[in-house]
Amino acid sequence: MRTYGQHPAPEHFILHVSDTHFVGDGDLLHEQIDSDRNLAELFDGFARGNARPEAIVFTGDLADTGRPDAYRRLRALVEPAAEKLGAQVIWCMGNHDERVAFRAGLLDEDGDESEPVDRVYDVNGLRIIALDSTVPGQHYGELSDAQLAWLGDQLATPAPDGTLIALHHPPVPSPLGLLALVELRDQHRLQEVVAGTDVRGILGGHLHYSTTSTLGDIPVSVASATCYTQDLQVVYPGARGANGGQSYNLVHVYGDRVLHSVVPIGQFPTVYEMTPEVLQAWLDKSEEEQLADINASVAGEPALVAE
């Protein structure tokens, strides 16, 4: 892959999706949201480009009420799309999920409600650890002593390209009063375990809006929901779910940094467009010719825009 500018090609590329909230067969979420269609539209739009992620990470709330039929439809939609992209699928538990149905429907495993669904994945040298931050019967998040000890054991040996942690409840504050009631509890305990390890980033969901923060010196990136979003322009501490602004994240892992990009779901009116052929021809020009074209474009001449 040829690159331009100061940075090399990324070493890894991950698709980060969250909060699909699939409901029962033929039902609508909150009587108006077609969760299936929204996720299908995500993959339809993504397939129009030529990006090929190595893994697709789903950070929880996959089924709205843990129904087996919801997991069945979700898997039937995601796995063929992932196969076409050549991507591994990584599922994380959310507070709306149900552990027994989650295991059976997505992992082909047995298990009981008391056992968290924690997993380690190797993505071509990049380690992704899926942590189950859920508490059965509750909507807040928590990591048990046993889970934190297990995580510490995993991180004791560095991975070739470092580690990303994926969990539903992100260790971040929120400007919405509602979310303070259902946040990840005792976040400092997770910070103590990951400090000084090879963890390069934390991926989360749960909030239904995109945001970024840090846990100590580790970046945290939250992907919004594909079902509905939270309106941040409300009177505190109120909340309003909105049918708009749904998105997902692209995660590009470089040797010295991790880049997170938010992509809205849907098609929008075109302002201008450059075909790959036009752009490639321009990129192959000398720096002086490129600068001349840019100056012409700023002056109002469509030097860089395809006819």
KEDO-724375 format. One record per residue (C-alpha): residue number from 1; residue in one letter; x, y, z; chain. Coordinates in pm, whole numbers, plus 32768, in hexadecimal, padded with zeros to 4 digits. Each point is the difference from the previous one (the first is absolute). Layout:
N
(rec NUM,'a',(X,Y,Z),'A'),
...
END
This chain:
307
(rec 1,'m',(8000,8000,8000),'A'),
(rec 2,'r',(8094,814C,7F90),'A'),
(rec 3,'t',(7FE7,8119,80FE),'A'),
(rec 4,'y',(8022,8179,7FE7),'A'),
(rec 5,'g',(8059,8103,8104),'A'),
(rec 6,'q',(80C9,7FD0,813C),'A'),
(rec 7,'h',(7F6C,7EBB,8083),'A'),
(rec 8,'p',(802C,7E97,7F92),'A'),
(rec 9,'a',(7EDD,7F17,7FC5),'A'),
(rec 10,'p',(7F55,7F8D,8142),'A'),
(rec 11,'e',(8069,7EB3,808C),'A'),
(rec 12,'h',(7E9B,7F9C,8056),'A'),
(rec 13,'f',(7EA0,806A,7FA3),'A'),
(rec 14,'i',(7ED1,7FB2,80DC),'A'),
(rec 15,'l',(7E8F,804F,7FCB),'A'),
(rec 16,'h',(7F5F,8065,814B),'A'),
(rec 17,'v',(7E84,7FDE,8019),'A'),
(rec 18,'s',(7F24,801F,8133),'A'),
(rec 19,'d',(7E9F,7FE9,808A),'A'),
(rec 20,'t',(7F41,7F57,7EE9),'A'),
(rec 21,'h',(7ED9,7FB5,80EC),'A'),
(rec 22,'f',(7F59,7EF7,7F27),'A'),
(rec 23,'v',(7E9C,7FB3,8071),'A'),
(rec 24,'g',(7F10,7EE1,7FB9),'A'),
(rec 25,'d',(7FAF,7F86,7EA2),'A'),
(rec 26,'g',(7F34,810A,7F4A),'A'),
(rec 27,'d',(8007,80F7,8121),'A'),
(rec 28,'l',(807F,8166,800C),'A'),
(rec 29,'l',(80D5,808B,811B),'A'),
(rec 30,'h',(7F33,8102,80C1),'A'),
(rec 31,'e',(7EF5,7FC1,7EF7),'A'),
(rec 32,'q',(80BC,80C8,7EF7),'A'),
(rec 33,'i',(816D,7F91,7FDA),'A'),
(rec 34,'d',(804F,7EED,7F04),'A'),
(rec 35,'s',(8145,7F85,809E),'A'),
(rec 36,'d',(8035,7EF6,7EF6),'A'),
(rec 37,'r',(7FE3,80F7,7EE1),'A'),
(rec 38,'n',(80EE,80F7,80A5),'A'),
(rec 39,'l',(8111,7EFB,8024),'A'),
(rec 40,'a',(7FC6,7F80,7E9F),'A'),
(rec 41,'e',(8022,8165,7F81),'A'),
(rec 42,'l',(814A,801E,80BC),'A'),
(rec 43,'f',(808F,7ED3,7F49),'A'),
(rec 44,'d',(7F6C,806A,7EB1),'A'),
(rec 45,'g',(80A9,8153,801C),'A'),
(rec 46,'f',(8146,7F6F,807C),'A'),
(rec 47,'a',(800D,7F08,7EE0),'A'),
(rec 48,'r',(7FFF,811E,7F01),'A'),
(rec 49,'g',(8166,8054,805E),'A'),
(rec 50,'n',(8134,7F25,7FEC),'A'),
(rec 51,'a',(805C,7FFE,8173),'A'),
(rec 52,'r',(802E,7EA5,808F),'A'),
(rec 53,'p',(8009,7FE4,817D),'A'),
(rec 54,'e',(80AD,7EDF,80A9),'A'),
(rec 55,'a',(7EF4,7FEE,810E),'A'),
(rec 56,'i',(7EA9,808B,8053),'A'),
(rec 57,'v',(7FD6,8047,8173),'A'),
(rec 58,'f',(7E9E,801E,808B),'A'),
(rec 59,'t',(8006,80A4,8158),'A'),
(rec 60,'g',(7EBD,7F80,8092),'A'),
(rec 61,'d',(7E88,802E,8014),'A'),
(rec 62,'l',(7FDF,7F23,7ED2),'A'),
(rec 63,'a',(7EA0,7F8E,8056),'A'),
(rec 64,'d',(7F16,80F0,80B0),'A'),
(rec 65,'t',(7F6C,7EFC,80EB),'A'),
(rec 66,'g',(80E4,7ED4,7FC9),'A'),
(rec 67,'r',(7F0B,7F48,7F1E),'A'),
(rec 68,'p',(808B,7ECF,7F4A),'A'),
(rec 69,'d',(7F56,8066,7EB9),'A'),
(rec 70,'a',(80AE,8152,8011),'A'),
(rec 71,'y',(8157,7F5C,801C),'A'),
(rec 72,'r',(7FA8,7F12,7EE5),'A'),
(rec 73,'r',(7FA7,811E,7F12),'A'),
(rec 74,'l',(812E,80CC,806C),'A'),
(rec 75,'r',(80EE,7EE2,7FBA),'A'),
(rec 76,'a',(7F5A,7FB4,7EB2),'A'),
(rec 77,'l',(8036,8169,7F96),'A'),
(rec 78,'v',(815F,8037,8087),'A'),
(rec 79,'e',(80B7,7EBE,7FAE),'A'),
(rec 80,'p',(7FCA,800A,7E84),'A'),
(rec 81,'a',(8063,8170,7FF9),'A'),
(rec 82,'a',(8138,7FB6,80CC),'A'),
(rec 83,'e',(805A,7EDC,7F1F),'A'),
(rec 84,'k',(7FEF,80E0,7ECC),'A'),
(rec 85,'l',(80E6,80F7,80AD),'A'),
(rec 86,'g',(80EB,7EF2,807D),'A'),
(rec 87,'a',(7FCB,8075,8166),'A'),
(rec 88,'q',(7FF5,7F48,814B),'A'),
(rec 89,'v',(7ECC,804B,80D8),'A'),
(rec 90,'i',(802F,8055,8171),'A'),
(rec 91,'w',(7EC7,8012,80D9),'A'),
(rec 92,'c',(7FF2,80B0,8155),'A'),
(rec 93,'m',(7EE9,7FE6,8100),'A'),
(rec 94,'g',(7F27,812E,8056),'A'),
(rec 95,'n',(7F0D,8044,811A),'A'),
(rec 96,'h',(7ED7,7FB8,7F19),'A'),
(rec 97,'d',(8094,7EAF,7F9C),'A'),
(rec 98,'e',(7FC0,7EB6,80B1),'A'),
(rec 99,'r',(8130,7F25,8037),'A'),
(rec 100,'v',(7F63,7EAA,7FBE),'A'),
(rec 101,'a',(7F53,806D,7EBE),'A'),
(rec 102,'f',(8133,80CC,7F98),'A'),
(rec 103,'r',(80E5,7ED3,8023),'A'),
(rec 104,'a',(7F12,7F16,7F4F),'A'),
(rec 105,'g',(7F9E,80ED,7EE8),'A'),
(rec 106,'l',(814F,80A0,7FAD),'A'),
(rec 107,'l',(8111,7F1B,8087),'A'),
(rec 108,'d',(7F60,7EA5,7FE8),'A'),
(rec 109,'e',(8057,7FCA,816D),'A'),
(rec 110,'d',(7F50,7F93,813C),'A'),
(rec 111,'g',(801E,80BA,8147),'A'),
(rec 112,'d',(7F3A,8097,811A),'A'),
(rec 113,'e',(7FA1,8162,805C),'A'),
(rec 114,'s',(8106,801B,8111),'A'),
(rec 115,'e',(812F,7FD2,7F1F),'A'),
(rec 116,'p',(807B,813B,7F4A),'A'),
(rec 117,'v',(804C,7FE9,7E8D),'A'),
(rec 118,'d',(816F,806B,7FF5),'A'),
(rec 119,'r',(80D3,7FA3,7ED2),'A'),
(rec 120,'v',(8158,8040,7F66),'A'),
(rec 121,'y',(802A,8021,7E87),'A'),
(rec 122,'d',(813A,800E,7F2D),'A'),
(rec 123,'v',(7FD1,80E0,7ED0),'A'),
(rec 124,'n',(8143,7FD2,7F3E),'A'),
(rec 125,'g',(80D5,805E,812C),'A'),
(rec 126,'l',(7F11,8101,8093),'A'),
(rec 127,'r',(7F5D,7F77,813B),'A'),
(rec 128,'i',(7E95,805C,803E),'A'),
(rec 129,'i',(7F72,7FA9,8155),'A'),
(rec 130,'a',(7E85,7FFB,8018),'A'),
(rec 131,'l',(7F95,8045,8168),'A'),
(rec 132,'d',(7EA2,7FBD,8082),'A'),
(rec 133,'s',(7FB1,8132,80D4),'A'),
(rec 134,'t',(7E95,7F9E,803B),'A'),
(rec 135,'v',(7F54,7FAE,8147),'A'),
(rec 136,'p',(7ED7,7F13,7FCF),'A'),
(rec 137,'g',(7EB9,80B2,804C),'A'),
(rec 138,'q',(80A5,8159,800B),'A'),
(rec 139,'h',(8053,810E,7F03),'A'),
(rec 140,'y',(813B,808C,80A3),'A'),
(rec 141,'g',(814F,7F5F,7FB7),'A'),
(rec 142,'e',(80FE,7F58,80E1),'A'),
(rec 143,'l',(8139,7F2A,7FE6),'A'),
(rec 144,'s',(802B,7EFD,8111),'A'),
(rec 145,'d',(8140,7FB6,80BF),'A'),
(rec 146,'a',(8020,7EBB,7F3D),'A'),
(rec 147,'q',(7FDA,80B2,7EB2),'A'),
(rec 148,'l',(8104,8107,8056),'A'),
(rec 149,'a',(80F2,7EF2,8076),'A'),
(rec 150,'w',(7FC5,7F3F,7EBC),'A'),
(rec 151,'l',(803A,813E,7F36),'A'),
(rec 152,'g',(8143,8043,80BA),'A'),
(rec 153,'d',(8077,7EA0,7FB2),'A'),
(rec 154,'q',(7FB8,8030,7E8E),'A'),
(rec 155,'l',(80B5,814E,7FF4),'A'),
(rec 156,'a',(8132,7F79,80B6),'A'),
(rec 157,'t',(807E,7F88,7EAD),'A'),
(rec 158,'p',(8004,8113,7EF7),'A'),
(rec 159,'a',(7F6D,7FBC,7EA8),'A'),
(rec 160,'p',(80D3,803D,7EC7),'A'),
(rec 161,'d',(7F36,8134,7F9A),'A'),
(rec 162,'g',(7F67,805A,814F),'A'),
(rec 163,'t',(7EA2,7FDB,808B),'A'),
(rec 164,'l',(7EA9,809C,7FD5),'A'),
(rec 165,'i',(7EFA,7FC5,810D),'A'),
(rec 166,'a',(7E94,7FF4,7F94),'A'),
(rec 167,'l',(7EE3,8017,80FB),'A'),
(rec 168,'h',(7EA0,808A,8007),'A'),
(rec 169,'h',(8011,80F5,8123),'A'),
(rec 170,'p',(8114,80FB,7FAC),'A'),
(rec 171,'p',(80D5,808F,811B),'A'),
(rec 172,'v',(7FA6,816B,7FB1),'A'),
(rec 173,'p',(7F2D,8118,8096),'A'),
(rec 174,'s',(7EC8,807A,7F4A),'A'),
(rec 175,'p',(7F4C,814E,7FDA),'A'),
(rec 176,'l',(7EB4,7F45,801D),'A'),
(rec 177,'g',(7F7C,7FD4,8160),'A'),
(rec 178,'l',(7F4E,7EBC,7FA3),'A'),
(rec 179,'l',(8142,7F50,7FA9),'A'),
(rec 180,'a',(809E,8045,8151),'A'),
(rec 181,'l',(7F04,7F07,808A),'A'),
(rec 182,'v',(806F,7EE7,7F19),'A'),
(rec 183,'e',(8175,8040,7FDA),'A'),
(rec 184,'l',(8121,7F10,803E),'A'),
(rec 185,'r',(8038,7FFC,8177),'A'),
(rec 186,'d',(8156,8017,80A7),'A'),
(rec 187,'q',(80AD,8068,7EBF),'A'),
(rec 188,'h',(8142,803F,80BE),'A'),
(rec 189,'r',(8026,7E89,8036),'A'),
(rec 190,'l',(8010,7FC3,7E89),'A'),
(rec 191,'q',(80F6,8120,7FE0),'A'),
(rec 192,'e',(80E6,7F60,80FF),'A'),
(rec 193,'v',(8005,7EB7,7F41),'A'),
(rec 194,'v',(8046,8092,7EA6),'A'),
(rec 195,'a',(80FF,8105,806F),'A'),
(rec 196,'g',(815B,7FB2,7F7D),'A'),
(rec 197,'t',(7F8A,7EE6,7F1D),'A'),
(rec 198,'d',(7FF3,7FE8,7E85),'A'),
(rec 199,'v',(7E94,8079,7FF2),'A'),
(rec 200,'r',(7FF2,8102,7EEC),'A'),
(rec 201,'g',(7E90,8055,800B),'A'),
(rec 202,'i',(7EAC,7FAB,8091),'A'),
(rec 203,'l',(7EC9,7FD8,7F27),'A'),
(rec 204,'g',(7EA9,8032,809A),'A'),
(rec 205,'g',(7E90,8031,7FB4),'A'),
(rec 206,'h',(7ECE,802A,80E1),'A'),
(rec 207,'l',(7FE4,817C,7FE3),'A'),
(rec 208,'h',(7F4F,8012,7EAD),'A'),
(rec 209,'y',(80DF,811F,7F93),'A'),
(rec 210,'s',(816A,8017,7F92),'A'),
(rec 211,'t',(8101,8088,80F3),'A'),
(rec 212,'t',(816C,7FE3,8063),'A'),
(rec 213,'s',(80BA,801A,8149),'A'),
(rec 214,'t',(811F,7F5C,80BA),'A'),
(rec 215,'l',(8029,7F07,811A),'A'),
(rec 216,'g',(8147,8071,8097),'A'),
(rec 217,'d',(80D7,8025,7EC9),'A'),
(rec 218,'i',(7F3C,7F01,7F31),'A'),
(rec 219,'p',(7F12,808C,7EF7),'A'),
(rec 220,'v',(7E92,7F98,8013),'A'),
(rec 221,'s',(7F21,800D,7ECC),'A'),
(rec 222,'v',(7E88,7FCB,800D),'A'),
(rec 223,'a',(7F3C,7FA1,7EC9),'A'),
(rec 224,'s',(7E9D,8080,7FE5),'A'),
(rec 225,'a',(7ED8,7F1B,7FC8),'A'),
(rec 226,'t',(7F79,7F7A,7EB9),'A'),
(rec 227,'c',(7E9B,7FFA,8089),'A'),
(rec 228,'y',(7FC0,815C,8093),'A'),
(rec 229,'t',(80D4,8112,809C),'A'),
(rec 230,'q',(7FFE,80DD,8134),'A'),
(rec 231,'d',(7FBF,8173,7FCD),'A'),
(rec 232,'l',(810B,80C4,80BD),'A'),
(rec 233,'q',(7F40,8146,7FD8),'A'),
(rec 234,'v',(7F0D,7FC2,811D),'A'),
(rec 235,'v',(7FC1,80AB,814C),'A'),
(rec 236,'y',(80D8,7F55,8106),'A'),
(rec 237,'p',(7FC3,7EFB,8087),'A'),
(rec 238,'g',(7EFA,7FA3,7EFB),'A'),
(rec 239,'a',(8028,7F0B,7EE2),'A'),
(rec 240,'r',(7F6E,7FDA,7EA4),'A'),
(rec 241,'g',(8031,7EDF,7F13),'A'),
(rec 242,'a',(8006,806C,7E93),'A'),
(rec 243,'n',(7FD1,7F47,7EB8),'A'),
(rec 244,'g',(8125,80A5,7F50),'A'),
(rec 245,'g',(8178,8022,7FFF),'A'),
(rec 246,'q',(8043,7E8B,801A),'A'),
(rec 247,'s',(816A,7FAB,7FB7),'A'),
(rec 248,'y',(8121,7F0F,8027),'A'),
(rec 249,'n',(8179,8026,802A),'A'),
(rec 250,'l',(8132,7FAB,7F34),'A'),
(rec 251,'v',(8130,7FA2,80D2),'A'),
(rec 252,'h',(8153,801B,7F55),'A'),
(rec 253,'v',(8125,7F82,80CE),'A'),
(rec 254,'y',(8152,8096,7FA8),'A'),
(rec 255,'g',(814F,7FAD,8097),'A'),
(rec 256,'d',(7FF9,8133,80E0),'A'),
(rec 257,'r',(7E8D,805A,801F),'A'),
(rec 258,'v',(7E97,7F90,7FD6),'A'),
(rec 259,'l',(7F12,80CA,7F25),'A'),
(rec 260,'h',(7E85,7FFA,8037),'A'),
(rec 261,'s',(7F17,808B,7EF3),'A'),
(rec 262,'v',(7E86,8027,801E),'A'),
(rec 263,'v',(7F33,7FA2,7ECD),'A'),
(rec 264,'p',(7E8B,8059,7FEC),'A'),
(rec 265,'i',(7F15,7EF7,7F79),'A'),
(rec 266,'g',(7F42,805F,7EC4),'A'),
(rec 267,'q',(802A,80B2,7EB4),'A'),
(rec 268,'f',(800D,817A,7FE7),'A'),
(rec 269,'p',(7FF8,8104,7EE6),'A'),
(rec 270,'t',(8147,8023,7F43),'A'),
(rec 271,'v',(80B5,814E,8012),'A'),
(rec 272,'y',(8123,7F94,7F25),'A'),
(rec 273,'e',(80A2,7EB8,7FA6),'A'),
(rec 274,'m',(8153,7F8B,7F89),'A'),
(rec 275,'t',(8013,7EAE,7F5A),'A'),
(rec 276,'p',(8125,7F1E,8060),'A'),
(rec 277,'e',(808F,8035,7EA2),'A'),
(rec 278,'v',(7FF7,817C,801A),'A'),
(rec 279,'l',(8093,8002,815D),'A'),
(rec 280,'q',(810F,7F04,7FA8),'A'),
(rec 281,'a',(8067,80D1,7ED3),'A'),
(rec 282,'w',(801C,8132,80E0),'A'),
(rec 283,'l',(80C4,7F44,810B),'A'),
(rec 284,'d',(80F8,7F94,7EF8),'A'),
(rec 285,'k',(804F,816A,7FA9),'A'),
(rec 286,'s',(812A,80BA,808B),'A'),
(rec 287,'e',(7FD8,80C9,8140),'A'),
(rec 288,'e',(8013,8144,7F38),'A'),
(rec 289,'e',(7EEA,7F8F,7F17),'A'),
(rec 290,'q',(7F2A,7F92,8127),'A'),
(rec 291,'l',(8029,8152,80AB),'A'),
(rec 292,'a',(7FA2,80B2,7EC0),'A'),
(rec 293,'d',(7EC3,7F2F,7FE4),'A'),
(rec 294,'i',(7FA7,8044,816D),'A'),
(rec 295,'n',(802F,8177,7FD1),'A'),
(rec 296,'a',(7F27,7FF3,7EC8),'A'),
(rec 297,'s',(7EF2,7F41,80BD),'A'),
(rec 298,'v',(8002,80FE,811E),'A'),
(rec 299,'a',(7FDD,8113,7EFC),'A'),
(rec 300,'g',(7EC1,7F60,7F82),'A'),
(rec 301,'e',(8082,7F2F,7EE1),'A'),
(rec 302,'p',(7F97,7E90,801A),'A'),
(rec 303,'a',(815E,7F7A,7FCD),'A'),
(rec 304,'l',(7FD9,7ED4,80E6),'A'),
(rec 305,'v',(7E93,7FAB,7FC7),'A'),
(rec 306,'a',(7F93,7EF5,7F0E),'A'),
(rec 307,'e',(7F1F,806F,7EE4),'A'),
END
